[in-house]
Amino acid sequence: MLLPDLRAHLETHAEAGDEGVVFVRPKDAQLRRANFTRTWSKALKDAKLSGFHFHDLHHTGNTFASQSGATLRELMNRIGHSTTRAALIYQHTAMERDRAIADALGKLAEEALSKQDPDDRARSGHGRSE
């Protein structure tokens, strides 16, 4: 599980407090764009990974948030954007769930119709054959 590793990182490497920086350089120096590439490359090498970009973490996290059911507003808050444009990028994988959603809606409709009085269904036009 990832959670114990994250806790260990926060306790060992991150700045203290709720507002503390999560990724810092040795000697508690804040990462800057100029030195981040070197730090990121070393981390990838140590983890025996290649071809990953730091932004991939951003995309993956927000894609997972979208798949978990996050609303556009929730995605916007996570990403830090004021418009839906960026949040919609992460909704593309949620669209893959359309079939499952349609199936679930169909089952709910069938259940609702099966509980309805047959006479009410006939009067409302439901259930009549044409």
N, CA, C and O atoms as a printed pandas DataFrame, in Angstrom:
     atom_number atom_name residue_name chain_id  residue_number  x_coord  y_coord  z_coord
0              1         N          MET        A               1    0.838   -1.182    0.000
1              2        CA          MET        A               1    0.000    0.000    0.000
2              3         C          MET        A               1    0.885    1.248    0.000
3              4         O          MET        A               1    1.964    1.249    0.592
4              5         N          LEU        A               2    0.441    2.267   -0.641
5              6        CA          LEU        A               2    1.213    3.497   -0.810
6              7         C          LEU        A               2    1.192    4.405    0.420
7              8         O          LEU        A               2    2.142    5.153    0.651
8              9         N          LEU        A               3    0.135    4.347    1.198
9             10        CA          LEU        A               3   -0.033    5.272    2.317
10            11         C          LEU        A               3    1.120    5.239    3.319
11            12         O          LEU        A               3    1.564    6.307    3.737
12            13         N          PRO        A               4    1.630    4.072    3.729
13            14        CA          PRO        A               4    2.774    4.081    4.653
14            15         C          PRO        A               4    4.007    4.784    4.067
15            16         O          PRO        A               4    4.728    5.475    4.787
16            17         N          ASP        A               5    4.246    4.607    2.766
17            18        CA          ASP        A               5    5.375    5.283    2.121
18            19         C          ASP        A               5    5.179    6.794    2.106
19            20         O          ASP        A               5    6.127    7.548    2.323
20            21         N          LEU        A               6    3.952    7.236    1.851
21            22        CA          LEU        A               6    3.682    8.679    1.856
22            23         C          LEU        A               6    3.877    9.264    3.251
23            24         O          LEU        A               6    4.457   10.339    3.406
24            25         N          ARG        A               7    3.390    8.551    4.261
25            26        CA          ARG        A               7    3.569    9.032    5.640
26            27         C          ARG        A               7    5.057    9.135    5.988
27            28         O          ARG        A               7    5.499   10.120    6.578
28            29         N          ALA        A               8    5.817    8.108    5.614
29            30        CA          ALA        A               8    7.261    8.112    5.889
30            31         C          ALA        A               8    7.935    9.285    5.187
31            32         O          ALA        A               8    8.801    9.942    5.764
32            33         N          HIS        A               9    7.538    9.550    3.941
33            34        CA          HIS        A               9    8.118   10.680    3.210
34            35         C          HIS        A               9    7.803   11.996    3.924
35            36         O          HIS        A               9    8.685   12.833    4.119
36            37         N          LEU        A              10    6.540   12.169    4.311
37            38        CA          LEU        A              10    6.146   13.418    4.963
38            39         C          LEU        A              10    6.896   13.618    6.277
39            40         O          LEU        A              10    7.308   14.731    6.602
40            41         N          GLU        A              11    7.067   12.535    7.027
41            42        CA          GLU        A              11    7.760   12.637    8.316
42            43         C          GLU        A              11    9.255   12.898    8.140
43            44         O          GLU        A              11    9.868   13.575    8.964
44            45         N          THR        A              12    9.837   12.366    7.076
45            46        CA          THR        A              12   11.284   12.430    6.890
46            47         C          THR        A              12   11.738   13.600    6.024
47            48         O          THR        A              12   12.754   14.228    6.318
48            49         N          HIS        A              13   10.998   13.897    4.961
49            50        CA          HIS        A              13   11.507   14.826    3.950
50            51         C          HIS        A              13   10.726   16.128    3.794
51            52         O          HIS        A              13   11.289   17.118    3.326
52            53         N          ALA        A              14    9.470   16.157    4.164
53            54        CA          ALA        A              14    8.642   17.337    3.905
54            55         C          ALA        A              14    8.774   18.370    5.020
55            56         O          ALA        A              14    9.218   18.060    6.125
56            57         N          GLU        A              15    8.382   19.592    4.712
57            58        CA          GLU        A              15    8.334   20.640    5.732
58            59         C          GLU        A              15    7.204   20.326    6.701
59            60         O          GLU        A              15    6.207   19.714    6.318
60            61         N          ALA        A              16    7.351   20.727    7.915
61            62        CA          ALA        A              16    6.346   20.469    8.948
62            63         C          ALA        A              16    5.098   21.323    8.726
63            64         O          ALA        A              16    5.158   22.379    8.097
64            65         N          GLY        A              17    3.980   20.854    9.248
65            66        CA          GLY        A              17    2.744   21.624    9.243
66            67         C          GLY        A              17    1.870   21.364    8.040
67            68         O          GLY        A              17    2.318   20.825    7.028
68            69         N          ASP        A              18    0.612   21.757    8.165
69            70        CA          ASP        A              18   -0.368   21.546    7.097
70            71         C          ASP        A              18   -0.030   22.315    5.829
71            72         O          ASP        A              18   -0.419   21.899    4.737
72            73         N          GLU        A              19    0.672   23.408    5.947
73            74        CA          GLU        A              19    1.019   24.236    4.795
74            75         C          GLU        A              19    2.457   23.987    4.319
75            76         O          GLU        A              19    2.946   24.683    3.430
76            77         N          GLY        A              20    3.127   22.998    4.911
77            78        CA          GLY        A              20    4.519   22.722    4.558
78            79         C          GLY        A              20    4.666   22.175    3.155
79            80         O          GLY        A              20    3.767   21.511    2.638
80            81         N          VAL        A              21    5.805   22.459    2.539
81            82        CA          VAL        A              21    6.119   21.972    1.201
82            83         C          VAL        A              21    6.398   20.474    1.288
83            84         O          VAL        A              21    7.135   20.029    2.168
84            85         N          VAL        A              22    5.815   19.698    0.382
85            86        CA          VAL        A              22    5.928   18.241    0.417
86            87         C          VAL        A              22    7.270   17.765   -0.127
87            88         O          VAL        A              22    7.855   16.821    0.404
88            89         N          PHE        A              23    7.755   18.405   -1.171
89            90        CA          PHE        A              23    9.011   18.001   -1.788
90            91         C          PHE        A              23   10.042   19.103   -1.580
91            92         O          PHE        A              23    9.901   20.208   -2.104
92            93         N          VAL        A              24   11.064   18.794   -0.819
93            94        CA          VAL        A              24   12.125   19.757   -0.577
94            95         C          VAL        A              24   13.470   19.139   -0.959
95            96         O          VAL        A              24   13.606   17.918   -1.037
96            97         N          ARG        A              25   14.438   19.982   -1.191
97            98        CA          ARG        A              25   15.800   19.534   -1.497
98            99         C          ARG        A              25   16.510   19.204   -0.196
99           100         O          ARG        A              25   16.021   19.529    0.886
100          101         N          PRO        A              26   17.654   18.563   -0.302
101          102        CA          PRO        A              26   18.446   18.340    0.907
102          103         C          PRO        A              26   18.663   19.657    1.650
103          104         O          PRO        A              26   18.714   20.722    1.033
104          105         N          LYS        A              27   18.786   19.584    2.928
105          106        CA          LYS        A              27   18.952   20.760    3.797
106          107         C          LYS        A              27   17.703   21.630    3.777
107          108         O          LYS        A              27   17.774   22.839    4.000
108          109         N          ASP        A              28   16.555   21.006    3.507
109          110        CA          ASP        A              28   15.243   21.670    3.563
110          111         C          ASP        A              28   15.081   22.851    2.617
111          112         O          ASP        A              28   14.234   23.712    2.853
112          113         N          ALA        A              29   15.864   22.909    1.568
113          114        CA          ALA        A              29   15.708   23.976    0.580
114          115         C          ALA        A              29   14.526   23.654   -0.324
115          116         O          ALA        A              29   14.332   22.504   -0.716
116          117         N          GLN        A              30   13.746   24.663   -0.652
117          118        CA          GLN        A              30   12.595   24.468   -1.520
118          119         C          GLN        A              30   13.051   24.167   -2.941
119          120         O          GLN        A              30   13.998   24.776   -3.438
120          121         N          LEU        A              31   12.386   23.242   -3.581
121          122        CA          LEU        A              31   12.700   22.917   -4.974
122          123         C          LEU        A              31   12.345   24.103   -5.868
123          124         O          LEU        A              31   11.306   24.741   -5.701
124          125         N          ARG        A              32   13.208   24.372   -6.793
125          126        CA          ARG        A              32   12.977   25.408   -7.790
126          127         C          ARG        A              32   13.039   24.756   -9.160
127          128         O          ARG        A              32   13.624   23.686   -9.329
128          129         N          ARG        A              33   12.439   25.400  -10.114
129          130        CA          ARG        A              33   12.430   24.868  -11.476
130          131         C          ARG        A              33   13.854   24.558  -11.963
131          132         O          ARG        A              33   14.077   23.563  -12.653
132          133         N          ALA        A              34   14.795   25.402  -11.604
133          134        CA          ALA        A              34   16.169   25.232  -12.062
134          135         C          ALA        A              34   16.829   23.959  -11.523
135          136         O          ALA        A              34   17.681   23.376  -12.194
136          137         N          ASN        A              35   16.445   23.525  -10.323
137          138        CA          ASN        A              35   17.080   22.335   -9.767
138          139         C          ASN        A              35   16.161   21.117   -9.727
139          140         O          ASN        A              35   16.576   20.029   -9.328
140          141         N          PHE        A              36   14.925   21.306  -10.139
141          142        CA          PHE        A              36   13.977   20.202  -10.046
142          143         C          PHE        A              36   14.308   19.065  -11.015
143          144         O          PHE        A              36   14.194   17.895  -10.650
144          145         N          THR        A              37   14.706   19.387  -12.218
145          146        CA          THR        A              37   14.984   18.354  -13.226
146          147         C          THR        A              37   16.036   17.377  -12.713
147          148         O          THR        A              37   15.901   16.166  -12.886
148          149         N          ARG        A              38   17.057   17.892  -12.097
149          150        CA          ARG        A              38   18.119   17.039  -11.555
150          151         C          ARG        A              38   17.549   16.116  -10.451
151          152         O          ARG        A              38   17.847   14.922  -10.416
152          153         N          THR        A              39   16.745   16.681   -9.573
153          154        CA          THR        A              39   16.157   15.911   -8.478
154          155         C          THR        A              39   15.195   14.855   -9.019
155          156         O          THR        A              39   15.217   13.707   -8.576
156          157         N          TRP        A              40   14.349   15.243   -9.980
157          158        CA          TRP        A              40   13.387   14.319  -10.576
158          159         C          TRP        A              40   14.109   13.182  -11.306
159          160         O          TRP        A              40   13.726   12.020  -11.171
160          161         N          SER        A              41   15.136   13.504  -12.066
161          162        CA          SER        A              41   15.897   12.486  -12.803
162          163         C          SER        A              41   16.546   11.488  -11.848
163          164         O          SER        A              41   16.555   10.287  -12.120
164          165         N          LYS        A              42   17.082   11.969  -10.742
165          166        CA          LYS        A              42   17.692   11.074   -9.756
166          167         C          LYS        A              42   16.634   10.173   -9.133
167          168         O          LYS        A              42   16.876    8.983   -8.930
168          169         N          ALA        A              43   15.471   10.724   -8.831
169          170        CA          ALA        A              43   14.397    9.920   -8.244
170          171         C          ALA        A              43   13.956    8.813   -9.207
171          172         O          ALA        A              43   13.744    7.675   -8.790
172          173         N          LEU        A              44   13.819    9.148  -10.486
173          174        CA          LEU        A              44   13.448    8.138  -11.484
174          175         C          LEU        A              44   14.517    7.050  -11.590
175          176         O          LEU        A              44   14.202    5.863  -11.670
176          177         N          LYS        A              45   15.763    7.465  -11.590
177          178        CA          LYS        A              45   16.864    6.501  -11.677
178          179         C          LYS        A              45   16.866    5.588  -10.458
179          180         O          LYS        A              45   17.003    4.372  -10.593
180          181         N          ASP        A              46   16.714    6.168   -9.263
181          182        CA          ASP        A              46   16.681    5.376   -8.028
182          183         C          ASP        A              46   15.513    4.384   -8.017
183          184         O          ASP        A              46   15.625    3.285   -7.474
184          185         N          ALA        A              47   14.397    4.789   -8.622
185          186        CA          ALA        A              47   13.215    3.921   -8.673
186          187         C          ALA        A              47   13.242    2.980   -9.871
187          188         O          ALA        A              47   12.336    2.167  -10.053
188          189         N          LYS        A              48   14.309    3.097  -10.700
189          190        CA          LYS        A              48   14.453    2.274  -11.907
190          191         C          LYS        A              48   13.269    2.463  -12.864
191          192         O          LYS        A              48   12.721    1.504  -13.408
192          193         N          LEU        A              49   12.902    3.722  -13.046
193          194        CA          LEU        A              49   11.809    4.094  -13.945
194          195         C          LEU        A              49   12.360    5.010  -15.034
195          196         O          LEU        A              49   13.338    5.726  -14.819
196          197         N          SER        A              50   11.729    4.982  -16.193
197          198        CA          SER        A              50   12.125    5.900  -17.248
198          199         C          SER        A              50   10.891    6.343  -18.025
199          200         O          SER        A              50    9.856    5.677  -18.013
200          201         N          GLY        A              51   11.020    7.463  -18.688
201          202        CA          GLY        A              51    9.943    7.947  -19.538
202          203         C          GLY        A              51    8.804    8.631  -18.803
203          204         O          GLY        A              51    7.764    8.897  -19.405
204          205         N          PHE        A              52    8.968    8.919  -17.532
205          206        CA          PHE        A              52    7.916    9.589  -16.771
206          207         C          PHE        A              52    8.243   11.061  -16.640
207          208         O          PHE        A              52    9.398   11.441  -16.447
208          209         N          HIS        A              53    7.226   11.874  -16.745
209          210        CA          HIS        A              53    7.362   13.307  -16.540
210          211         C          HIS        A              53    6.598   13.666  -15.274
211          212         O          HIS        A              53    5.608   13.017  -14.934
212          213         N          PHE        A              54    7.046   14.675  -14.594
213          214        CA          PHE        A              54    6.385   15.059  -13.347
214          215         C          PHE        A              54    4.911   15.373  -13.585
215          216         O          PHE        A              54    4.062   15.057  -12.752
216          217         N          HIS        A              55    4.612   15.989  -14.711
217          218        CA          HIS        A              55    3.216   16.336  -15.016
218          219         C          HIS        A              55    2.337   15.086  -15.142
219          220         O          HIS        A              55    1.122   15.165  -14.964
220          221         N          ASP        A              56    2.942   13.942  -15.445
221          222        CA          ASP        A              56    2.177   12.689  -15.511
222          223         C          ASP        A              56    1.481   12.410  -14.181
223          224         O          ASP        A              56    0.381   11.859  -14.163
224          225         N          LEU        A              57    2.114   12.786  -13.070
225          226        CA          LEU        A              57    1.498   12.583  -11.751
226          227         C          LEU        A              57    0.237   13.439  -11.615
227          228         O          LEU        A              57   -0.774   12.988  -11.077
228          229         N          HIS        A              58    0.306   14.658  -12.099
229          230        CA          HIS        A              58   -0.833   15.575  -12.074
230          231         C          HIS        A              58   -1.988   14.989  -12.891
231          232         O          HIS        A              58   -3.131   14.950  -12.436
232          233         N          HIS        A              59   -1.670   14.541  -14.090
233          234        CA          HIS        A              59   -2.691   13.988  -14.975
234          235         C          HIS        A              59   -3.289   12.715  -14.383
235          236         O          HIS        A              59   -4.508   12.545  -14.386
236          237         N          THR        A              60   -2.453   11.830  -13.880
237          238        CA          THR        A              60   -2.936   10.573  -13.306
238          239         C          THR        A              60   -3.827   10.826  -12.099
239          240         O          THR        A              60   -4.902   10.238  -11.981
240          241         N          GLY        A              61   -3.383   11.695  -11.208
241          242        CA          GLY        A              61   -4.175   11.993  -10.017
242          243         C          GLY        A              61   -5.543   12.551  -10.352
243          244         O          GLY        A              61   -6.542   12.162   -9.746
244          245         N          ASN        A              62   -5.593   13.459  -11.314
245          246        CA          ASN        A              62   -6.877   14.055  -11.674
246          247         C          ASN        A              62   -7.740   13.108  -12.500
247          248         O          ASN        A              62   -8.968   13.169  -12.426
248          249         N          THR        A              63   -7.118   12.242  -13.279
249          250        CA          THR        A              63   -7.888   11.224  -14.000
250          251         C          THR        A              63   -8.531   10.266  -12.999
251          252         O          THR        A              63   -9.708    9.928  -13.128
252          253         N          PHE        A              64   -7.763    9.830  -12.005
253          254        CA          PHE        A              64   -8.319    8.949  -10.968
254          255         C          PHE        A              64   -9.427    9.653  -10.192
255          256         O          PHE        A              64  -10.441    9.038   -9.862
256          257         N          ALA        A              65   -9.241   10.931   -9.902
257          258        CA          ALA        A              65  -10.284   11.688   -9.198
258          259         C          ALA        A              65  -11.561   11.719  -10.028
259          260         O          ALA        A              65  -12.658   11.560   -9.493
260          261         N          SER        A              66  -11.417   11.923  -11.331
261          262        CA          SER        A              66  -12.568   11.927  -12.228
262          263         C          SER        A              66  -13.259   10.567  -12.229
263          264         O          SER        A              66  -14.485   10.488  -12.151
264          265         N          GLN        A              67  -12.471    9.502  -12.318
265          266        CA          GLN        A              67  -13.030    8.151  -12.342
266          267         C          GLN        A              67  -13.712    7.800  -11.024
267          268         O          GLN        A              67  -14.631    6.982  -10.996
268          269         N          SER        A              68  -13.264    8.415   -9.937
269          270        CA          SER        A              68  -13.874    8.120   -8.640
270          271         C          SER        A              68  -15.202    8.831   -8.468
271          272         O          SER        A              68  -15.908    8.607   -7.485
272          273         N          GLY        A              69  -15.546    9.689   -9.421
273          274        CA          GLY        A              69  -16.835   10.367   -9.366
274          275         C          GLY        A              69  -16.750   11.841   -9.027
275          276         O          GLY        A              69  -17.779   12.466   -8.768
276          277         N          ALA        A              70  -15.557   12.415   -9.019
277          278        CA          ALA        A              70  -15.423   13.843   -8.723
278          279         C          ALA        A              70  -16.208   14.667   -9.738
279          280         O          ALA        A              70  -16.203   14.375  -10.934
280          281         N          THR        A              71  -16.869   15.682   -9.246
281          282        CA          THR        A              71  -17.602   16.590  -10.125
282          283         C          THR        A              71  -16.627   17.538  -10.808
283          284         O          THR        A              71  -15.454   17.611  -10.442
284          285         N          LEU        A              72  -17.125   18.260  -11.802
285          286        CA          LEU        A              72  -16.278   19.260  -12.462
286          287         C          LEU        A              72  -15.765   20.289  -11.457
287          288         O          LEU        A              72  -14.593   20.661  -11.492
288          289         N          ARG        A              73  -16.630   20.743  -10.573
289          290        CA          ARG        A              73  -16.228   21.725   -9.560
290          291         C          ARG        A              73  -15.122   21.149   -8.669
291          292         O          ARG        A              73  -14.156   21.845   -8.358
292          293         N          GLU        A              74  -15.256   19.890   -8.260
293          294        CA          GLU        A              74  -14.228   19.270   -7.421
294          295         C          GLU        A              74  -12.899   19.146   -8.169
295          296         O          GLU        A              74  -11.835   19.384   -7.597
296          297         N          LEU        A              75  -12.966   18.776   -9.440
297          298        CA          LEU        A              75  -11.741   18.705  -10.246
298          299         C          LEU        A              75  -11.116   20.086  -10.392
299          300         O          LEU        A              75   -9.898   20.235  -10.302
300          301         N          MET        A              76  -11.946   21.087  -10.616
301          302        CA          MET        A              76  -11.437   22.459  -10.753
302          303         C          MET        A              76  -10.715   22.877   -9.473
303          304         O          MET        A              76   -9.657   23.504   -9.532
304          305         N          ASN        A              77  -11.284   22.532   -8.318
305          306        CA          ASN        A              77  -10.650   22.880   -7.048
306          307         C          ASN        A              77   -9.316   22.164   -6.890
307          308         O          ASN        A              77   -8.338   22.762   -6.440
308          309         N          ARG        A              78   -9.270   20.885   -7.258
309          310        CA          ARG        A              78   -8.024   20.118   -7.144
310          311         C          ARG        A              78   -6.948   20.669   -8.066
311          312         O          ARG        A              78   -5.780   20.751   -7.685
312          313         N          ILE        A              79   -7.338   21.046   -9.272
313          314        CA          ILE        A              79   -6.395   21.514  -10.272
314          315         C          ILE        A              79   -6.007   22.968  -10.014
315          316         O          ILE        A              79   -4.899   23.395  -10.339
316          317         N          GLY        A              80   -6.937   23.719   -9.423
317          318        CA          GLY        A              80   -6.684   25.127   -9.158
318          319         C          GLY        A              80   -7.075   26.035  -10.309
319          320         O          GLY        A              80   -6.484   27.101  -10.480
320          321         N          HIS        A              81   -8.062   25.633  -11.104
321          322        CA          HIS        A              81   -8.511   26.447  -12.230
322          323         C          HIS        A              81   -9.886   27.044  -11.950
323          324         O          HIS        A              81  -10.670   26.497  -11.175
324          325         N          SER        A              82  -10.158   28.161  -12.587
325          326        CA          SER        A              82  -11.436   28.833  -12.377
326          327         C          SER        A              82  -12.449   28.523  -13.478
327          328         O          SER        A              82  -13.604   28.938  -13.385
328          329         N          THR        A              83  -12.033   27.802  -14.517
329          330        CA          THR        A              83  -12.964   27.434  -15.580
330          331         C          THR        A              83  -12.991   25.917  -15.730
331          332         O          THR        A              83  -12.108   25.213  -15.240
332          333         N          THR        A              84  -14.020   25.430  -16.415
333          334        CA          THR        A              84  -14.181   23.983  -16.590
334          335         C          THR        A              84  -13.259   23.409  -17.666
335          336         O          THR        A              84  -13.102   22.192  -17.761
336          337         N          ARG        A              85  -12.657   24.266  -18.466
337          338        CA          ARG        A              85  -11.855   23.796  -19.608
338          339         C          ARG        A              85  -10.820   22.738  -19.219
339          340         O          ARG        A              85  -10.776   21.667  -19.824
340          341         N          ALA        A              86   -9.996   23.024  -18.227
341          342        CA          ALA        A              86   -8.954   22.072  -17.823
342          343         C          ALA        A              86   -9.571   20.834  -17.182
343          344         O          ALA        A              86   -9.106   19.720  -17.422
344          345         N          ALA        A              87  -10.604   21.011  -16.377
345          346        CA          ALA        A              87  -11.228   19.874  -15.696
346          347         C          ALA        A              87  -11.829   18.889  -16.694
347          348         O          ALA        A              87  -11.838   17.683  -16.448
348          349         N          LEU        A              88  -12.325   19.392  -17.803
349          350        CA          LEU        A              88  -12.928   18.514  -18.810
350          351         C          LEU        A              88  -11.911   17.560  -19.426
351          352         O          LEU        A              88  -12.282   16.487  -19.901
352          353         N          ILE        A              89  -10.651   17.934  -19.424
353          354        CA          ILE        A              89   -9.600   17.055  -19.953
354          355         C          ILE        A              89   -9.600   15.726  -19.205
355          356         O          ILE        A              89   -9.383   14.669  -19.798
356          357         N          TYR        A              90   -9.846   15.788  -17.900
357          358        CA          TYR        A              90   -9.781   14.591  -17.069
358          359         C          TYR        A              90  -11.081   13.804  -17.082
359          360         O          TYR        A              90  -11.140   12.698  -16.546
360          361         N          GLN        A              91  -12.109   14.351  -17.678
361          362        CA          GLN        A              91  -13.385   13.665  -17.775
362          363         C          GLN        A              91  -13.408   12.642  -18.904
363          364         O          GLN        A              91  -14.321   11.818  -18.953
364          365         N          HIS        A              92  -12.424   12.665  -19.825
365          366        CA          HIS        A              92  -12.457   11.778  -20.983
366          367         C          HIS        A              92  -12.528   10.319  -20.568
367          368         O          HIS        A              92  -13.224    9.534  -21.211
368          369         N          THR        A              93  -11.829    9.940  -19.513
369          370        CA          THR        A              93  -11.884    8.536  -19.112
370          371         C          THR        A              93  -13.201    8.210  -18.432
371          372         O          THR        A              93  -13.643    7.062  -18.445
372          373         N          ALA        A              94  -13.826    9.214  -17.841
373          374        CA          ALA        A              94  -15.125    8.977  -17.228
374          375         C          ALA        A              94  -16.157    8.620  -18.299
375          376         O          ALA        A              94  -17.118    7.902  -18.025
376          377         N          MET        A              95  -15.954    9.125  -19.521
377          378        CA          MET        A              95  -16.879    8.825  -20.606
378          379         C          MET        A              95  -16.853    7.341  -20.970
379          380         O          MET        A              95  -17.821    6.813  -21.518
380          381         N          GLU        A              96  -15.747    6.677  -20.664
381          382        CA          GLU        A              96  -15.647    5.244  -20.927
382          383         C          GLU        A              96  -16.638    4.457  -20.076
383          384         O          GLU        A              96  -16.945    3.301  -20.368
384          385         N          ARG        A              97  -17.121    5.086  -19.043
385          386        CA          ARG        A              97  -18.077    4.423  -18.155
386          387         C          ARG        A              97  -19.527    4.553  -18.631
387          388         O          ARG        A              97  -20.438    4.063  -17.963
388          389         N          ASP        A              98  -19.750    5.198  -19.758
389          390        CA          ASP        A              98  -21.112    5.429  -20.241
390          391         C          ASP        A              98  -21.940    4.151  -20.309
391          392         O          ASP        A              98  -23.112    4.157  -19.933
392          393         N          ARG        A              99  -21.354    3.065  -20.777
393          394        CA          ARG        A              99  -22.091    1.806  -20.905
394          395         C          ARG        A              99  -22.540    1.306  -19.530
395          396         O          ARG        A              99  -23.687    0.892  -19.366
396          397         N          ALA        A             100  -21.651    1.343  -18.552
397          398        CA          ALA        A             100  -21.995    0.896  -17.202
398          399         C          ALA        A             100  -23.079    1.786  -16.599
399          400         O          ALA        A             100  -23.990    1.302  -15.927
400          401         N          ILE        A             101  -22.972    3.088  -16.845
401          402        CA          ILE        A             101  -23.981    4.016  -16.334
402          403         C          ILE        A             101  -25.332    3.735  -16.996
403          404         O          ILE        A             101  -26.359    3.689  -16.319
404          405         N          ALA        A             102  -25.329    3.551  -18.307
405          406        CA          ALA        A             102  -26.574    3.263  -19.023
406          407         C          ALA        A             102  -27.196    1.953  -18.520
407          408         O          ALA        A             102  -28.410    1.874  -18.336
408          409         N          ASP        A             103  -26.373    0.937  -18.300
409          410        CA          ASP        A             103  -26.885   -0.334  -17.782
410          411         C          ASP        A             103  -27.510   -0.160  -16.397
411          412         O          ASP        A             103  -28.578   -0.702  -16.111
412          413         N          ALA        A             104  -26.831    0.599  -15.549
413          414        CA          ALA        A             104  -27.351    0.828  -14.198
414          415         C          ALA        A             104  -28.661    1.608  -14.243
415          416         O          ALA        A             104  -29.587    1.303  -13.492
416          417         N          LEU        A             105  -28.749    2.616  -15.118
417          418        CA          LEU        A             105  -29.999    3.366  -15.259
418          419         C          LEU        A             105  -31.113    2.470  -15.773
419          420         O          LEU        A             105  -32.254    2.575  -15.323
420          421         N          GLY        A             106  -30.789    1.585  -16.716
421          422        CA          GLY        A             106  -31.784    0.642  -17.227
422          423         C          GLY        A             106  -32.325   -0.257  -16.131
423          424         O          GLY        A             106  -33.529   -0.508  -16.073
424          425         N          LYS        A             107  -31.451   -0.742  -15.264
425          426        CA          LYS        A             107  -31.887   -1.601  -14.155
426          427         C          LYS        A             107  -32.773   -0.837  -13.190
427          428         O          LYS        A             107  -33.780   -1.364  -12.718
428          429         N          LEU        A             108  -32.403    0.409  -12.891
429          430        CA          LEU        A             108  -33.234    1.222  -11.996
430          431         C          LEU        A             108  -34.614    1.463  -12.600
431          432         O          LEU        A             108  -35.623    1.405  -11.897
432          433         N          ALA        A             109  -34.656    1.732  -13.896
433          434        CA          ALA        A             109  -35.943    1.950  -14.564
434          435         C          ALA        A             109  -36.786    0.674  -14.529
435          436         O          ALA        A             109  -37.986    0.732  -14.262
436          437         N          GLU        A             110  -36.169   -0.465  -14.795
437          438        CA          GLU        A             110  -36.900   -1.738  -14.742
438          439         C          GLU        A             110  -37.460   -2.000  -13.349
439          440         O          GLU        A             110  -38.603   -2.435  -13.207
440          441         N          GLU        A             111  -36.657   -1.735  -12.323
441          442        CA          GLU        A             111  -37.124   -1.918  -10.943
442          443         C          GLU        A             111  -38.297   -1.001  -10.637
443          444         O          GLU        A             111  -39.278   -1.429  -10.030
444          445         N          ALA        A             112  -38.204    0.253  -11.051
445          446        CA          ALA        A             112  -39.279    1.207  -10.795
446          447         C          ALA        A             112  -40.555    0.783  -11.501
447          448         O          ALA        A             112  -41.643    0.860  -10.930
448          449         N          LEU        A             113  -40.424    0.336  -12.742
449          450        CA          LEU        A             113  -41.597   -0.097  -13.499
450          451         C          LEU        A             113  -42.193   -1.370  -12.920
451          452         O          LEU        A             113  -43.413   -1.533  -12.937
452          453         N          SER        A             114  -41.377   -2.264  -12.415
453          454        CA          SER        A             114  -41.899   -3.513  -11.858
454          455         C          SER        A             114  -42.664   -3.276  -10.566
455          456         O          SER        A             114  -43.523   -4.079  -10.202
456          457         N          LYS        A             115  -42.366   -2.186   -9.869
457          458        CA          LYS        A             115  -43.053   -1.857   -8.610
458          459         C          LYS        A             115  -44.341   -1.076   -8.852
459          460         O          LYS        A             115  -45.167   -0.939   -7.949
460          461         N          GLN        A             116  -44.511   -0.568  -10.065
461          462        CA          GLN        A             116  -45.668    0.261  -10.380
462          463         C          GLN        A             116  -46.888   -0.634  -10.604
463          464         O          GLN        A             116  -46.768   -1.727  -11.157
464          465         N          ASP        A             117  -48.041   -0.172  -10.178
465          466        CA          ASP        A             117  -49.316   -0.884  -10.365
466          467         C          ASP        A             117  -49.577   -1.027  -11.866
467          468         O          ASP        A             117  -49.522   -0.030  -12.586
468          469         N          PRO        A             118  -49.862   -2.244  -12.361
469          470        CA          PRO        A             118  -50.108   -2.446  -13.795
470          471         C          PRO        A             118  -51.219   -1.563  -14.345
471          472         O          PRO        A             118  -51.135   -1.126  -15.493
472          473         N          ASP        A             119  -52.271   -1.284  -13.550
473          474        CA          ASP        A             119  -53.360   -0.419  -14.020
474          475         C          ASP        A             119  -52.866    1.003  -14.225
475          476         O          ASP        A             119  -53.275    1.674  -15.173
476          477         N          ASP        A             120  -51.970    1.476  -13.325
477          478        CA          ASP        A             120  -51.402    2.822  -13.480
478          479         C          ASP        A             120  -50.539    2.886  -14.735
479          480         O          ASP        A             120  -50.542    3.894  -15.441
480          481         N          ARG        A             121  -49.810    1.828  -15.011
481          482        CA          ARG        A             121  -48.954    1.805  -16.197
482          483         C          ARG        A             121  -49.798    1.872  -17.456
483          484         O          ARG        A             121  -49.435    2.566  -18.405
484          485         N          ALA        A             122  -50.931    1.154  -17.482
485          486        CA          ALA        A             122  -51.794    1.150  -18.666
486          487         C          ALA        A             122  -52.405    2.536  -18.881
487          488         O          ALA        A             122  -52.481    3.012  -20.014
488          489         N          ARG        A             123  -52.842    3.188  -17.788
489          490        CA          ARG        A             123  -53.446    4.514  -17.905
490          491         C          ARG        A             123  -52.424    5.555  -18.363
491          492         O          ARG        A             123  -52.777    6.505  -19.061
492          493         N          SER        A             124  -51.148    5.379  -17.971
493          494        CA          SER        A             124  -50.142    6.380  -18.325
494          495         C          SER        A             124  -49.529    6.121  -19.696
495          496         O          SER        A             124  -48.720    6.915  -20.176
496          497         N          GLY        A             125  -49.913    5.006  -20.331
497          498        CA          GLY        A             125  -49.386    4.703  -21.634
498          499         C          GLY        A             125  -48.170    3.794  -21.601
499          500         O          GLY        A             125  -47.687    3.374  -22.652
500          501         N          HIS        A             126  -47.666    3.480  -20.406
501          502        CA          HIS        A             126  -46.521    2.575  -20.286
502          503         C          HIS        A             126  -47.014    1.138  -20.343
503          504         O          HIS        A             126  -48.040    0.808  -19.748
504          505         N          GLY        A             127  -46.324    0.324  -21.020
505          506        CA          GLY        A             127  -46.651   -1.088  -21.041
506          507         C          GLY        A             127  -47.629   -1.463  -22.107
507          508         O          GLY        A             127  -47.946   -2.645  -22.246
508          509         N          ARG        A             128  -48.132   -0.510  -22.878
509          510        CA          ARG        A             128  -49.062   -0.890  -23.924
510          511         C          ARG        A             128  -48.271   -1.271  -25.161
511          512         O          ARG        A             128  -47.242   -0.668  -25.468
512          513         N          SER        A             129  -48.747   -2.245  -25.842
513          514        CA          SER        A             129  -48.061   -2.663  -27.085
514          515         C          SER        A             129  -48.714   -1.967  -28.247
515          516         O          SER        A             129  -49.932   -1.795  -28.304
516          517         N          GLU        A             130  -47.864   -1.571  -29.175
517          518        CA          GLU        A             130  -48.376   -0.876  -30.370
518          519         C          GLU        A             130  -48.018   -1.623  -31.590
519          520         O          GLU        A             130  -48.358   -1.201  -32.696
